Amino acid sequence: MPKFDKRAGNVLVWVLLLSAPYWMPAVGSYVELGSHVVVFALAAMALNFLLGYTGVLSFGHAAYFGLGAYGTALTIKYLVPSTPVGMLVGILLGTAAAAVIGPLIVRLRGVYFAMCTIAFGQVFYYIGFQWFSLTGGDDGVSAWHRMPLDLGFTSIDILNNPKAFYYFVLFVFAICVGLMAFLLRSPFGRTLIAIRENERRARFLGIPVDRHIWMSWVISCFFVSVAGTLFALMNNFVDPRALRWDQSGTFVIMAVLGGMRSFWGPLIGSAIYLVLQDYISSHTENWMSFIGLFFVLIVLFFPRGVLGLVRRKVVT
Amino acid sequence: MTLLLFNVFNGLIIGAFYALMALGLSLILNLSGVINFAHGGFLAIGGYLAYTLIPYLGFWGALVASPFLVACIGIAVERVLIRPLYGRDPLYSLLLTFGLAFMIEDGTRFIWGAQSLPYLIPNWLAAPLSSEYFFLTGYRVFMIVLVAIAVLGLFLILNYTRLGLRIRAGTLDLETVSVLGVNVRVLRNLNFGLGIYLAGLAGVLAVGMLGLEPNVGDNLIMPSFIAIIVGGLGSLPGTLIGGLLIGVASGVTSVYFPSASEAVMYVMMAAVLIVRPRGLFGEEGRF
């Protein structure tokens, strides 16, 4: 019975995502918000790979998200005006940075790990902020835009057609999510869950825990930098705020809001968060207070998230 | 030479800010395992309260009253919002204080406005003490002395009062302290207040040093984290030294490579984590 439920859930998610551009305008929304939700869902799911499935709290994922975004923006602006090449550079940049930082922090645990990820994350914020000649400092990298996809026999105009861009984002999202699901089902993924459940026992079983956490960290940062490249392409612009620690907090709250222990949780969290933010920021200037209040309320009254709550209802 | 001295001194002053912030953060982290993201927000409240109180109480009155009021706010916040989170994943207290930081920043902007406020310090403190060493203004010397007194006071409290003894014992083994009949809830509450008091004090000093903006704490909180990591988790002297060290290091670097003055802190942090992951004075196996 639970297996059937899971499959039905998967089908429902994909049907909703695939048909989004057609029903979103009908409920008073717009397609760009859909792209936004999918991009942030990918980032939050990538974070959840580490947070929910390996049990390691990172509060610095914005750095790798932002590096992906900057890599893409700078490549398209200065080197090669091509969307796929820009994405590739962005992803490589984000993943390489994570791979280098990883060994410094994988020995740490708990709050200490979180604190070091925050602090290292800020390094890239300062670089983005201060390297004015390359990154434009606080003004960000502008005066470039994503390029239509050239497939040889035809070209897809993702620049001017929001629907085409949404499906492009969804396509990348699908590949990444499929990969993540595959990894989590593999013996490697099971090992990560074992580490989350009981690190000491996993160590006694001969699992090299630090190396697995490092791998999980790099994989997670890889996916978050993919989300970062999509973020840059979506806005045709990137500035240091994409790298800042409050961005990391947004990813974490999305994962918590949707439900950390479930695969699709972060997607739901992302949708709720962004729709709410969109609504609040169009109604009041003090949206920061409301977002802050939202954080506080979720932590105090809703720590298991939407899917956690649903699951508990089903069980009882 | 004067330039170098000037920058070392500047680094020492900014390091004193880092150290005050980091000591408060460290107190709370050690006893309760909470990373208080809102610490910078409490600093801002301290500064703005002092700014509001100075016309009524004068500078000295505000210097006494404002950190105390901020500590009271901190105690109330701990009681209502943070207490329910003890014993849960540290993720939740992080997220909560994170949201709180947003609310405080936006709240101060709402009440006091977004533009930065001018310095308000007594004239005789603002004047340079010597014409050769123009950077030695009375206020800066006064600040260093005050921070030294505050730090000394903190160590006296921790070493020679019952409360301090309990805080130190609780840092090592909270369960045993609880079993011995100490009310751990009250202990954590007061400890939180003590940490926030230091943030408030830093805030008042910031009025005359850094100027006031709603996000004044933002630039101080990251270096404070680094100070804790460099100094070592669980060690307050380590935190103090870490704060001064990174302050002076970034001050000295700004003489030679101005744009690297922030990067040098992170380089130091990376170096410490490679060579000695527990920090310079941290205990083995604490995390």
Interface residues (C-beta under 8 A of the other chain):
Chain A: L51 L57 F59 L104 I105 R107 L108 R109 G110 V111 Y112 F113 A114 M115 C116 I118 A119 F120 Q122 V123 Y126 I127 Q130 W245 D246 G249 V252 I253 V256 N286 M288 S289 I291 G292 L293 F294 F295 V296 I298 V299 L300 P303
Chain B: L29 G33 I35 L81 P84 L85 R88 D89 P90 L91 Y92 S93 L94 L95 L96 F98 G99 L100 A101 F102 M103 I104 E105 D106 G107 F110 M222 F225 I226 I228 I229 L233 S259 E262 A263 Y266 M269 A270 L273 I274 P277 F287
